[in-house]
Amino acid sequence: MIDALLVMPPVSEAVQFPYLALPQLTAAWTARGHTVRALDLNLEYRDEVLVCRGPARERADDAPARSAGDIYRNVSERYRSDHGALLLSTARDRSTGFAQETAIQATGRYVTQQAARDGWVISGTPRLGQLDKLVEAARDTWSARWCAGRLEAVIEEERPRVLAFSVPFFSQVVPTLVLTTLLKQRRPDLRIALGGPTVQMWAALLLRRTEAARSVDHWCLGHGEDFLTNILPPRSAGAAASVRQPTPLPAHAAEGLRDAFVLNDQPMPDFGQFDFADYSNQAHQFPYRLTVGCYWGRCTFCSYGNRYRDARAFQQIHPDTAADHLIALSERLGITDVAVADENTGLRHLLRVMEAVRRRGAELTFRVRARLEPELADPGFCRRLRESGCVQLSTGFETARQEILDSLGKGQDAAHAERAVLNLTRAGIVTNLSFMDGYDHPNAVDGYHDTVGVIQRHPAELGLDTMQLVVAEPGSYLWAQRERPDDEPLVTNDGLAFAAGRVGGAVLDDTATEAARQRLLRMTVEAVPDAERAGRPDLPHRGGEPPSEDRVAHRRPAPGPAPAARPRFAVALEQVGGRWFLADVAWPRMAAVPPALAPDRDGRFTADDPATHRWLHRMLDKRLLVPDPSAPDALEGRSA
């Protein structure tokens, strides 16, 4: 018997490395004398979807194609059935460059499709009160059966006193409630606990609005490090008191953060139960936290920052403590690249940590999420960051319109932000920027145009992280400012982010929200920085040879006769209804092969007349086809 089975549930895009909550809680609970088994069910679910041991796949010739969408779905499903294992192995292979990036994109899309098919991903504008119907409908699907069966097998093996789920993303809410209701029905004595950022935000509303939430015995609204000790009495207490009674939720989520947690007292994360080779990570890095909370905390749309600011719960780890941890972890894992997992890393604090690492003779690189702080106006400060090991900075640019930034409490100067990004890039630090729309501001449309203008002025310097609608999350200042019922329709970032992305209450009416969504969708095509465009086969380059190791995959065809060509990796070639089709399973798009042209038995096309020459040139230009890999210089013709 163990004290806790700690689970990261589906569905999340967090498959680059172990989600830090699991190794961090494993270390903290073990240090307090508990026995812990950590299980990344999110990762295992992805693998199961890809290796085709799951539901029967609909093959292209099993059902009539009624539309182009039907053809694409059938061809794509056939590709997953035949080549899912290859996609998975390539997603883990850091030596393949563009092929790995393509495989990661494809695997994420397949996971989202399967989860959506089984009702695990919310769509439309549901209300919280409708989640019970979604949970009930999703209980008897393949996703539910496989995940519940996997958990039951581990529970049978380990006999945990508590089953604990860490729930960082809203996309995990329905799957988690499906699993807790199923397991509670089958094992009434099983004690179930939930924690994580999404639980901190939504627990009170879920309990008020959903019956499924009653399958949960314990809700952690603060830091989880002491939580297990608080709900588990000593083993000597006897069976009658095997688990303490649930404690009532605090009136406000921020109050749960006012606990005895001290960041500097926590052990370094324990990655012993995780194999980094199982994760899709192009950079080969490990996560670490330098802070909890956000030192700024004023951005009105950020529940995380607002709650930590209200609770006065922001903490930073001492640079010497962090340096000791980082060096020990790097030596233990054989990894020298650190993904700082903070929502917002103070750059001066980061620099102190990095320099403490260097003083100990270690060479580590750092990738961080931070604000575009005033110090970044100084090119010398940016160079100092780079020389100390910072190689990538992700940040919320949001908008180039100053009055919108001011209305959000962003505390950011738009002109300075543009200069800061240029300074960072020129210092050799890659920038990944997040942009937003859907503001309740009269100049929202002007802000969109201003932001597009910044991207188009600096396409070579900017990098893209995410684009998302503003939503009001519980616990945020934006949520508190509104006078609306707590069971209003939910707004998602469907189409802009994995599994609908951030979810919350509407800021605008339906028409204005959809207009903002469409502006962001246009931005993903019309105003894409060069760094993002180079990895998007569905977008043409602005001109010139792309600066990429995958020059053959991205190469525009030269004038003249088209070479022999075959489908690029992750492009399916399938015959449906007597017609051949090419379908890109990573970046959804499709092309019909001319009736007069057919591939040979190896999937290779050759042109015999001007019309087929032109078609092959177009497909090479669109990067659906690549030169035949049997040619000596064809580096990226890998086709399944």
Wavefront OBJ file of the C-alpha trace (Angstrom):
o trace
v 0.000 0.000 0.000
v 1.187 3.507 -0.861
v -0.047 6.832 0.443
v -0.788 8.496 -2.889
v -1.151 7.774 -6.568
v -0.439 11.180 -8.134
v -1.825 11.553 -11.668
v -1.499 14.039 -14.511
v -4.777 13.442 -16.397
v -5.550 13.906 -20.083
v -6.027 16.024 -22.140
v -3.127 18.483 -22.253
v -0.412 19.519 -24.693
v 2.083 19.281 -21.793
v 4.083 16.416 -23.301
v 7.438 18.166 -23.734
v 8.731 17.085 -20.320
v 7.176 15.894 -17.046
v 4.681 18.501 -15.858
v 6.541 20.019 -12.918
v 3.758 19.588 -10.357
v 4.230 15.811 -10.382
v 8.002 15.623 -9.738
v 7.781 18.584 -7.339
v 4.978 17.054 -5.252
v 6.618 13.639 -5.416
v 9.751 15.144 -3.854
v 7.852 17.141 -1.240
v 5.565 14.293 -0.182
v 8.443 11.814 -0.062
v 10.439 14.224 2.110
v 7.482 14.289 4.518
v 7.594 10.512 4.846
v 4.880 9.529 2.356
v 5.072 6.866 -0.335
v 4.113 8.167 -3.771
v 3.602 6.736 -7.250
v 3.481 9.323 -10.044
v 1.642 8.520 -13.256
v 1.615 10.731 -16.359
v -1.683 9.479 -17.755
v -1.745 12.405 -20.185
v 1.414 11.085 -21.831
v 0.238 7.476 -21.792
v -3.087 8.505 -23.347
v -1.246 10.259 -26.184
v 0.837 7.140 -26.808
v -2.217 4.887 -26.794
v -4.034 7.096 -29.286
v -1.037 7.050 -31.620
v -0.030 3.409 -31.511
v -3.497 2.317 -32.640
v -4.300 -0.090 -29.851
v -7.414 1.954 -29.259
v -10.738 2.140 -31.097
v -11.174 0.602 -34.506
v -10.076 3.075 -37.155
v -12.360 3.924 -40.023
v -10.390 3.070 -43.133
v -10.719 5.180 -46.239
v -12.645 2.485 -48.113
v -15.027 1.644 -45.241
v -17.412 4.557 -45.614
v -18.619 6.662 -48.518
v -17.057 10.119 -48.752
v -19.818 12.701 -48.856
v -17.621 15.804 -48.840
v -14.034 16.988 -48.958
v -14.099 16.931 -45.154
v -15.131 13.274 -45.178
v -12.310 12.435 -47.564
v -9.757 14.254 -45.418
v -10.946 12.566 -42.205
v -10.900 9.117 -43.768
v -7.465 9.535 -45.325
v -6.085 11.041 -42.118
v -7.478 8.198 -40.003
v -5.965 5.637 -42.356
v -2.604 7.329 -41.931
v -2.874 7.225 -38.148
v -3.836 3.554 -38.243
v -0.898 2.649 -40.455
v 1.770 5.052 -39.224
v 0.889 6.266 -35.719
v 3.879 4.487 -34.200
v 6.199 6.205 -36.685
v 4.717 9.601 -35.828
v 5.231 8.909 -32.136
v 8.842 7.779 -32.504
v 9.642 10.757 -34.744
v 8.056 13.161 -32.249
v 10.632 11.930 -29.732
v 13.598 12.016 -32.117
v 15.470 15.298 -31.679
v 17.840 14.468 -34.546
v 15.188 14.834 -37.260
v 14.623 18.613 -37.174
v 11.611 19.518 -39.280
v 10.317 15.940 -39.199
v 10.102 16.064 -35.397
v 8.296 19.390 -35.495
v 5.851 17.948 -38.017
v 5.308 14.794 -35.968
v 4.658 16.797 -32.787
v 2.067 18.858 -34.650
v 0.406 15.730 -36.054
v 0.340 13.827 -32.757
v -1.246 16.779 -30.970
v -3.890 17.018 -33.657
v -4.702 13.309 -33.453
v -4.996 13.435 -29.673
v -7.325 16.426 -29.878
v -9.441 14.702 -32.520
v -9.798 11.550 -30.435
v -10.601 13.488 -27.283
v -13.161 15.621 -29.122
v -14.739 12.530 -30.673
v -15.180 11.060 -27.204
v -16.604 14.255 -25.716
v -13.566 15.081 -23.583
v -12.983 18.479 -25.203
v -15.712 21.056 -24.769
v -16.997 22.866 -27.829
v -19.435 25.642 -28.533
v -20.506 27.745 -25.547
v -21.615 25.329 -22.814
v -22.577 26.376 -19.300
v -20.997 24.898 -16.204
v -24.379 23.415 -15.347
v -24.214 21.407 -18.578
v -20.940 19.692 -17.671
v -22.822 16.835 -16.016
v -24.403 15.986 -19.371
v -20.979 16.084 -21.020
v -19.512 13.858 -18.303
v -22.364 11.379 -18.597
v -22.100 11.242 -22.398
v -18.330 10.685 -22.227
v -18.402 7.867 -19.653
v -18.898 5.048 -22.143
v -16.348 6.064 -24.775
v -13.026 4.530 -25.693
v -11.094 7.312 -23.955
v -12.972 6.800 -20.700
v -12.731 3.018 -20.810
v -9.008 2.969 -21.569
v -8.000 5.604 -19.006
v -10.234 4.187 -16.263
v -8.900 0.707 -16.976
v -5.324 1.932 -16.808
v -5.953 3.682 -13.487
v -7.711 0.659 -12.032
v -4.756 -1.540 -12.937
v -2.351 0.786 -11.127
v -4.719 1.156 -8.167
v -4.969 -2.613 -7.896
v -1.184 -2.857 -7.963
v -0.375 -0.003 -5.557
v -3.523 0.200 -3.332
v -3.161 3.961 -2.702
v -4.803 5.604 0.298
v -5.503 8.654 -1.892
v -5.843 9.075 -5.650
v -4.687 12.633 -6.399
v -5.080 14.468 -9.710
v -3.101 17.587 -10.628
v -5.271 19.626 -13.015
v -3.441 22.591 -14.530
v -5.637 23.091 -17.638
v -9.369 23.391 -18.245
v -9.105 20.797 -21.026
v -8.584 18.240 -18.241
v -11.778 19.070 -16.322
v -14.240 16.847 -18.204
v -11.803 13.894 -18.455
v -10.981 14.165 -14.751
v -14.630 14.291 -13.704
v -15.393 11.339 -15.991
v -12.629 9.324 -14.314
v -13.505 10.338 -10.756
v -17.178 9.426 -11.223
v -16.352 6.081 -12.822
v -13.768 5.150 -10.198
v -15.928 6.321 -7.304
v -18.806 4.226 -8.604
v -16.626 1.136 -8.857
v -14.597 1.802 -5.689
v -16.737 3.772 -3.201
v -14.016 3.666 -0.547
v -11.398 5.225 -2.817
v -10.510 8.710 -1.610
v -10.015 11.199 -4.434
v -8.262 14.583 -4.282
v -7.926 17.337 -6.871
v -5.487 20.229 -7.044
v -3.725 22.474 -9.520
v -4.328 25.926 -11.001
v -7.616 25.038 -12.717
v -8.962 23.528 -9.504
v -8.005 26.687 -7.617
v -10.017 28.709 -10.124
v -13.054 26.527 -10.679
v -13.567 24.312 -7.593
v -16.266 26.402 -5.900
v -18.251 26.809 -9.123
v -17.922 23.138 -10.037
v -19.208 22.093 -6.628
v -22.100 24.507 -6.934
v -23.050 23.616 -10.494
v -22.128 19.975 -11.146
v -23.121 16.705 -9.547
v -19.960 15.043 -10.882
v -17.811 17.228 -8.642
v -19.226 15.401 -5.608
v -17.167 12.358 -6.557
v -14.155 14.329 -5.283
v -13.396 14.086 -1.561
v -10.644 16.681 -1.172
v -9.993 19.932 -3.023
v -6.591 21.599 -2.734
v -6.901 25.358 -3.280
v -3.434 26.214 -2.044
v 0.049 24.785 -2.429
v 0.037 21.015 -2.576
v 3.268 20.280 -0.726
v 1.636 19.912 2.710
v -1.753 18.841 1.406
v -1.255 15.081 1.617
v -0.050 15.311 5.219
v -3.090 17.407 6.082
v -5.636 14.914 4.730
v -3.893 11.676 5.762
v -3.679 10.859 9.478
v -0.797 8.703 10.705
v -1.144 5.041 9.784
v -1.350 4.247 13.482
v -4.704 6.028 13.659
v -6.459 2.851 12.527
v -8.852 2.000 9.755
v -11.744 3.977 11.200
v -9.811 7.190 10.726
v -7.989 6.205 7.548
v -8.746 9.554 5.910
v -9.699 12.830 7.520
v -12.964 14.489 6.649
v -12.915 16.962 3.770
v -12.394 20.540 4.846
v -14.717 23.275 3.556
v -13.550 25.438 0.698
v -12.460 28.983 1.564
v -14.828 31.763 0.601
v -12.296 33.157 -1.886
v -9.797 31.180 -3.922
v -6.922 33.499 -2.985
v -7.334 32.564 0.679
v -6.193 29.043 -0.100
v -2.763 30.436 -0.986
v -2.291 31.881 2.505
v -0.774 28.711 3.887
v 2.563 27.830 5.444
v 4.287 27.136 2.148
v 7.894 28.358 1.970
v 9.510 27.964 -1.442
v 13.074 27.961 -0.123
v 12.278 25.022 2.162
v 11.148 22.729 -0.660
v 13.333 19.945 -2.057
v 14.334 19.952 -5.697
v 11.950 18.025 -7.989
v 12.237 14.247 -8.133
v 12.274 13.073 -11.763
v 13.143 9.492 -10.849
v 9.810 8.085 -12.031
v 9.925 9.840 -15.416
v 11.819 8.900 -18.574
v 12.615 12.030 -20.567
v 12.991 9.896 -23.694
v 9.210 9.418 -23.641
v 8.546 13.135 -24.073
v 8.420 15.192 -27.280
v 10.990 17.877 -26.635
v 13.030 19.432 -29.410
v 15.265 21.254 -26.925
v 15.877 18.333 -24.494
v 15.323 20.288 -21.306
v 14.076 19.810 -17.767
v 11.639 22.103 -15.905
v 12.372 24.046 -12.749
v 10.610 26.828 -10.824
v 12.309 29.943 -9.513
v 9.147 31.571 -8.185
v 5.565 30.883 -7.207
v 3.050 33.488 -8.199
v 3.682 36.631 -10.231
v 5.544 39.631 -8.849
v 3.406 41.953 -11.013
v 0.021 40.265 -10.666
v -2.048 43.191 -11.971
v -3.019 42.034 -15.485
v -6.793 41.938 -15.180
v -7.239 38.784 -17.282
v -4.765 36.657 -15.272
v -6.410 34.698 -12.477
v -3.070 33.199 -11.465
v -1.335 36.540 -10.982
v -4.356 38.247 -9.434
v -4.887 35.530 -6.820
v -1.239 35.467 -5.779
v -1.157 39.246 -5.582
v -4.311 39.380 -3.432
v -2.938 36.678 -1.144
v 0.486 38.371 -0.973
v 1.807 34.880 -1.752
v 4.532 35.637 -4.303
v 7.900 34.048 -3.436
v 11.309 33.708 -5.083
v 13.823 30.981 -4.391
v 17.256 32.065 -3.172
v 19.747 32.138 -6.077
v 22.249 29.907 -4.266
v 19.567 27.327 -3.467
v 18.383 27.354 -7.081
v 21.944 27.040 -8.387
v 22.610 24.033 -6.154
v 19.405 22.342 -7.348
v 19.962 23.094 -11.015
v 23.508 21.806 -11.109
v 22.568 18.631 -9.229
v 19.589 18.000 -11.521
v 21.639 18.655 -14.649
v 24.285 16.149 -13.572
v 21.689 13.571 -12.557
v 19.632 13.861 -15.745
v 22.424 14.535 -18.220
v 20.538 17.618 -19.462
v 21.981 21.134 -19.590
v 18.932 23.118 -20.786
v 16.437 24.451 -18.239
v 12.804 25.350 -18.929
v 11.939 27.814 -16.179
v 8.341 26.921 -15.421
v 7.340 30.222 -13.803
v 4.392 32.069 -15.263
v 6.467 35.216 -14.938
v 10.174 35.177 -14.123
v 11.751 38.373 -12.818
v 14.702 38.938 -15.127
v 16.991 40.437 -12.499
v 16.290 37.459 -10.263
v 16.893 35.111 -13.184
v 20.221 36.789 -13.862
v 21.282 36.327 -10.227
v 20.451 32.608 -10.462
v 22.251 32.184 -13.778
v 25.346 33.946 -12.480
v 25.289 31.797 -9.337
v 25.295 28.750 -11.631
v 28.250 30.136 -13.597
v 30.214 30.880 -10.410
v 30.019 27.179 -9.611
v 31.646 26.376 -12.937
v 28.515 25.002 -14.647
v 27.266 25.912 -18.132
v 23.465 25.781 -18.393
v 21.088 27.397 -20.851
v 17.719 28.812 -19.796
v 14.356 29.263 -21.503
v 11.970 31.474 -19.556
v 8.605 33.191 -19.528
v 8.898 36.813 -18.436
v 7.575 40.323 -18.860
v 9.146 42.815 -21.259
v 10.724 44.643 -18.351
v 12.230 48.174 -18.534
v 15.756 46.737 -18.278
v 15.323 45.241 -21.747
v 15.539 48.733 -23.217
v 19.257 48.420 -22.495
v 20.982 46.293 -25.166
v 23.760 45.643 -22.660
v 21.347 44.004 -20.226
v 20.072 41.749 -23.028
v 23.617 40.760 -23.940
v 24.327 40.029 -20.279
v 21.295 37.724 -20.169
v 22.489 35.885 -23.260
v 26.068 35.567 -22.052
v 24.778 34.085 -18.793
v 22.838 31.369 -20.619
v 19.390 32.738 -21.556
v 18.536 31.483 -25.062
v 14.765 31.963 -25.277
v 12.180 34.278 -23.745
v 8.414 33.833 -24.059
v 6.336 36.864 -23.227
v 2.911 38.408 -23.535
v 3.126 41.172 -26.139
v -0.710 41.188 -26.259
v -1.254 44.339 -28.372
v 0.601 47.324 -29.771
v -2.164 49.714 -28.678
v -1.136 51.541 -25.501
v -4.599 52.437 -24.222
v -5.633 48.780 -24.403
v -2.553 47.718 -22.432
v -3.402 50.351 -19.835
v -7.006 49.120 -19.569
v -5.687 45.605 -18.828
v -3.371 46.735 -16.042
v -0.510 45.324 -18.091
v 2.025 47.912 -16.939
v 3.763 47.714 -20.305
v 4.780 50.426 -22.734
v 3.991 49.390 -26.315
v 6.905 51.241 -27.900
v 9.295 49.895 -25.284
v 7.998 46.357 -25.841
v 8.830 46.579 -29.537
v 12.354 47.841 -28.767
v 12.840 45.168 -26.106
v 12.039 42.376 -28.553
v 14.536 43.772 -31.049
v 17.214 44.098 -28.357
v 16.646 40.520 -27.237
v 16.784 39.161 -30.764
v 19.949 41.080 -31.598
v 21.545 39.719 -28.435
v 20.845 36.172 -29.684
v 17.789 35.407 -27.503
v 14.827 33.920 -29.365
v 11.539 35.637 -28.508
v 8.176 33.851 -28.529
v 5.343 36.339 -28.304
v 1.710 35.911 -27.280
v -0.944 38.157 -28.803
v -4.525 38.749 -27.661
v -7.790 40.128 -28.995
v -11.341 40.335 -27.759
v -10.790 43.358 -25.534
v -13.728 45.285 -24.125
v -12.258 48.466 -25.529
v -13.456 50.834 -28.266
v -10.079 50.704 -30.013
v -9.873 46.897 -30.211
v -9.961 46.827 -34.026
v -7.333 49.556 -34.255
v -5.248 47.564 -31.787
v -5.424 44.556 -34.083
v -4.149 46.565 -37.040
v -1.380 48.151 -34.960
v -0.248 44.726 -33.761
v -0.258 43.267 -37.269
v 1.854 46.242 -38.303
v 4.481 45.461 -35.651
v 4.702 41.838 -36.793
v 4.982 42.824 -40.428
v 7.664 45.430 -39.677
v 9.840 42.898 -37.890
v 9.078 39.444 -39.329
v 12.675 38.283 -38.958
v 12.993 39.323 -35.296
v 9.675 38.138 -33.868
v 8.620 34.615 -32.931
v 5.101 33.412 -32.244
v 3.964 31.620 -29.098
v 0.168 31.835 -28.940
v -2.795 33.900 -30.039
v -5.816 33.914 -27.766
v -9.063 35.605 -26.917
v -9.413 37.469 -23.649
v -11.646 35.437 -21.332
v -12.682 36.111 -17.745
v -11.404 33.344 -15.474
v -12.725 32.951 -11.921
v -10.420 34.675 -9.471
v -9.306 37.290 -11.985
v -10.031 40.989 -11.692
v -11.824 40.745 -15.024
v -14.209 38.147 -13.576
v -14.833 40.221 -10.443
v -15.634 43.338 -12.466
v -18.581 41.705 -14.233
v -22.111 41.365 -12.941
v -23.145 38.108 -14.556
v -24.441 34.763 -13.309
v -21.817 32.128 -12.578
v -23.555 29.691 -14.938
v -23.225 31.889 -18.011
v -21.978 30.370 -21.291
v -18.278 29.642 -21.352
v -16.034 31.068 -24.055
v -13.117 29.004 -25.357
v -10.102 29.586 -27.552
v -11.248 26.862 -29.922
v -9.346 27.032 -33.199
v -6.556 29.071 -31.631
v -5.100 26.700 -29.030
v -4.803 23.015 -28.175
v -8.070 21.519 -26.861
v -9.806 24.936 -26.761
v -7.076 26.613 -24.685
v -8.073 29.072 -21.969
v -11.729 28.925 -20.992
v -13.754 31.508 -19.111
v -16.699 33.831 -19.122
v -17.438 36.100 -22.059
v -16.036 39.612 -22.055
v -17.993 40.688 -25.139
v -21.277 39.694 -26.734
v -21.332 36.725 -29.101
v -20.952 38.784 -32.289
v -17.989 40.811 -31.036
v -16.316 37.703 -29.590
v -16.560 35.879 -32.898
v -15.258 38.920 -34.785
v -12.218 38.985 -32.491
v -11.687 35.253 -33.021
v -11.726 35.751 -36.781
v -9.190 38.584 -36.519
v -6.826 36.285 -34.634
v -7.362 33.503 -37.163
v -6.454 35.947 -39.943
v -3.355 36.917 -37.993
v -2.209 33.272 -37.930
v -2.007 33.433 -41.730
v -1.432 37.069 -42.663
v 1.000 38.230 -39.994
v 3.179 35.260 -39.145
v 6.796 35.970 -38.163
v 9.515 34.325 -40.229
v 10.537 31.925 -37.452
v 7.012 30.535 -37.302
v 6.527 30.611 -41.065
v 9.654 28.505 -41.641
v 8.021 25.643 -39.746
v 4.618 25.968 -41.437
v 4.459 24.033 -44.734
v 0.969 25.406 -45.262
v 2.301 28.979 -45.557
v 4.497 30.328 -48.370
v 7.802 31.971 -47.509
v 8.103 35.696 -47.978
v 10.936 35.096 -50.420
v 14.405 33.618 -50.520
v 15.730 30.334 -49.193
v 14.478 29.656 -45.643
v 17.233 29.589 -42.991
v 16.658 25.963 -42.122
v 18.586 22.716 -41.968
v 15.612 21.221 -43.811
v 16.293 23.166 -46.990
v 15.277 20.263 -49.229
v 11.875 19.896 -47.545
v 11.262 23.644 -47.815
v 12.908 24.250 -51.178
v 10.917 25.937 -53.883
v 11.163 24.022 -57.139
v 13.478 25.395 -59.769
v 12.033 26.274 -63.181
v 11.972 23.515 -65.747
v 10.871 19.893 -65.638
v 9.633 18.751 -62.248
v 11.752 16.095 -60.552
v 10.368 12.808 -59.363
v 8.559 13.508 -56.107
v 6.764 11.739 -53.293
v 4.664 12.765 -50.278
v 6.459 14.637 -47.525
v 6.603 12.964 -44.129
v 3.121 13.160 -42.504
v 1.406 13.679 -45.853
v -0.936 10.790 -46.592
v -1.417 9.458 -50.105
v -4.663 7.544 -50.417
v -7.168 6.490 -53.028
v -10.808 7.275 -52.293
v -13.585 6.446 -54.723
v -11.108 5.765 -57.507
v -9.324 9.135 -57.083
v -5.918 9.750 -55.440
v -5.604 12.414 -52.734
v -2.767 14.012 -50.749
v -3.670 14.957 -47.168
v -1.368 16.799 -44.763
v -2.174 15.329 -41.341
v -0.143 17.913 -39.388
v -1.391 21.119 -41.059
v -4.857 20.127 -42.354
v -5.081 20.619 -46.093
v -5.660 18.363 -49.040
v -5.061 18.190 -52.781
v -6.571 15.934 -55.429
v -4.180 14.227 -57.822
v -5.035 14.880 -61.493
v -7.003 11.947 -62.946
v -4.312 11.350 -65.571
v -1.565 11.031 -62.938
v -1.037 8.102 -60.585
v 1.791 7.240 -58.190
v 3.950 4.212 -58.775
v 3.954 1.316 -56.322
v 6.440 3.208 -54.099
v 4.257 6.314 -53.907
v 6.458 8.295 -56.332
v 5.139 10.722 -58.946
v 6.792 11.521 -62.252
v 5.466 13.948 -64.839
v 5.072 13.083 -68.521
v 3.393 16.215 -69.922
v 3.268 19.980 -69.234
v 0.079 19.782 -67.160
v 1.463 17.208 -64.740
v 4.775 19.119 -64.631
v 2.856 22.191 -63.463
v 0.927 20.186 -60.887
v 4.093 18.631 -59.462
v 5.676 22.076 -59.236
v 2.648 23.374 -57.302
v 2.748 20.449 -54.893
v 6.485 20.923 -54.332
v 5.882 24.618 -53.753
v 3.144 23.816 -51.232
v 5.451 21.234 -49.648
v 2.912 18.453 -49.921
v 5.476 16.674 -52.087
v 9.255 16.651 -51.790
v 11.912 15.534 -54.267
v 12.292 11.782 -54.393
v 14.500 10.809 -51.426
v 16.505 8.478 -53.648
v 18.175 11.620 -55.007
v 21.573 12.192 -53.313
v 20.699 15.569 -51.751
v 17.158 14.752 -50.608
v 17.387 15.166 -46.852
v 13.681 15.287 -46.051
v 11.674 12.924 -48.168
v 10.802 10.541 -45.369
v 7.418 9.094 -46.165
v 5.573 6.445 -44.293
l 1 2 3 4 5 6 7 8 9 10 11 12 13 14 15 16 17 18 19 20 21 22 23 24 25 26 27 28 29 30 31 32 33 34 35 36 37 38 39 40 41 42 43 44 45 46 47 48 49 50 51 52 53 54 55 56 57 58 59 60 61 62 63 64 65 66 67 68 69 70 71 72 73 74 75 76 77 78 79 80 81 82 83 84 85 86 87 88 89 90 91 92 93 94 95 96 97 98 99 100 101 102 103 104 105 106 107 108 109 110 111 112 113 114 115 116 117 118 119 120 121 122 123 124 125 126 127 128 129 130 131 132 133 134 135 136 137 138 139 140 141 142 143 144 145 146 147 148 149 150 151 152 153 154 155 156 157 158 159 160 161 162 163 164 165 166 167 168 169 170 171 172 173 174 175 176 177 178 179 180 181 182 183 184 185 186 187 188 189 190 191 192 193 194 195 196 197 198 199 200 201 202 203 204 205 206 207 208 209 210 211 212 213 214 215 216 217 218 219 220 221 222 223 224 225 226 227 228 229 230 231 232 233 234 235 236 237 238 239 240 241 242 243 244 245 246 247 248 249 250 251 252 253 254 255 256 257 258 259 260 261 262 263 264 265 266 267 268 269 270 271 272 273 274 275 276 277 278 279 280 281 282 283 284 285 286 287 288 289 290 291 292 293 294 295 296 297 298 299 300 301 302 303 304 305 306 307 308 309 310 311 312 313 314 315 316 317 318 319 320 321 322 323 324 325 326 327 328 329 330 331 332 333 334 335 336 337 338 339 340 341 342 343 344 345 346 347 348 349 350 351 352 353 354 355 356 357 358 359 360 361 362 363 364 365 366 367 368 369 370 371 372 373 374 375 376 377 378 379 380 381 382 383 384 385 386 387 388 389 390 391 392 393 394 395 396 397 398 399 400 401 402 403 404 405 406 407 408 409 410 411 412 413 414 415 416 417 418 419 420 421 422 423 424 425 426 427 428 429 430 431 432 433 434 435 436 437 438 439 440 441 442 443 444 445 446 447 448 449 450 451 452 453 454 455 456 457 458 459 460 461 462 463 464 465 466 467 468 469 470 471 472 473 474 475 476 477 478 479 480 481 482 483 484 485 486 487 488 489 490 491 492 493 494 495 496 497 498 499 500 501 502 503 504 505 506 507 508 509 510 511 512 513 514 515 516 517 518 519 520 521 522 523 524 525 526 527 528 529 530 531 532 533 534 535 536 537 538 539 540 541 542 543 544 545 546 547 548 549 550 551 552 553 554 555 556 557 558 559 560 561 562 563 564 565 566 567 568 569 570 571 572 573 574 575 576 577 578 579 580 581 582 583 584 585 586 587 588 589 590 591 592 593 594 595 596 597 598 599 600 601 602 603 604 605 606 607 608 609 610 611 612 613 614 615 616 617 618 619 620 621 622 623 624 625 626 627 628 629 630 631 632 633 634 635 636 637 638 639 640
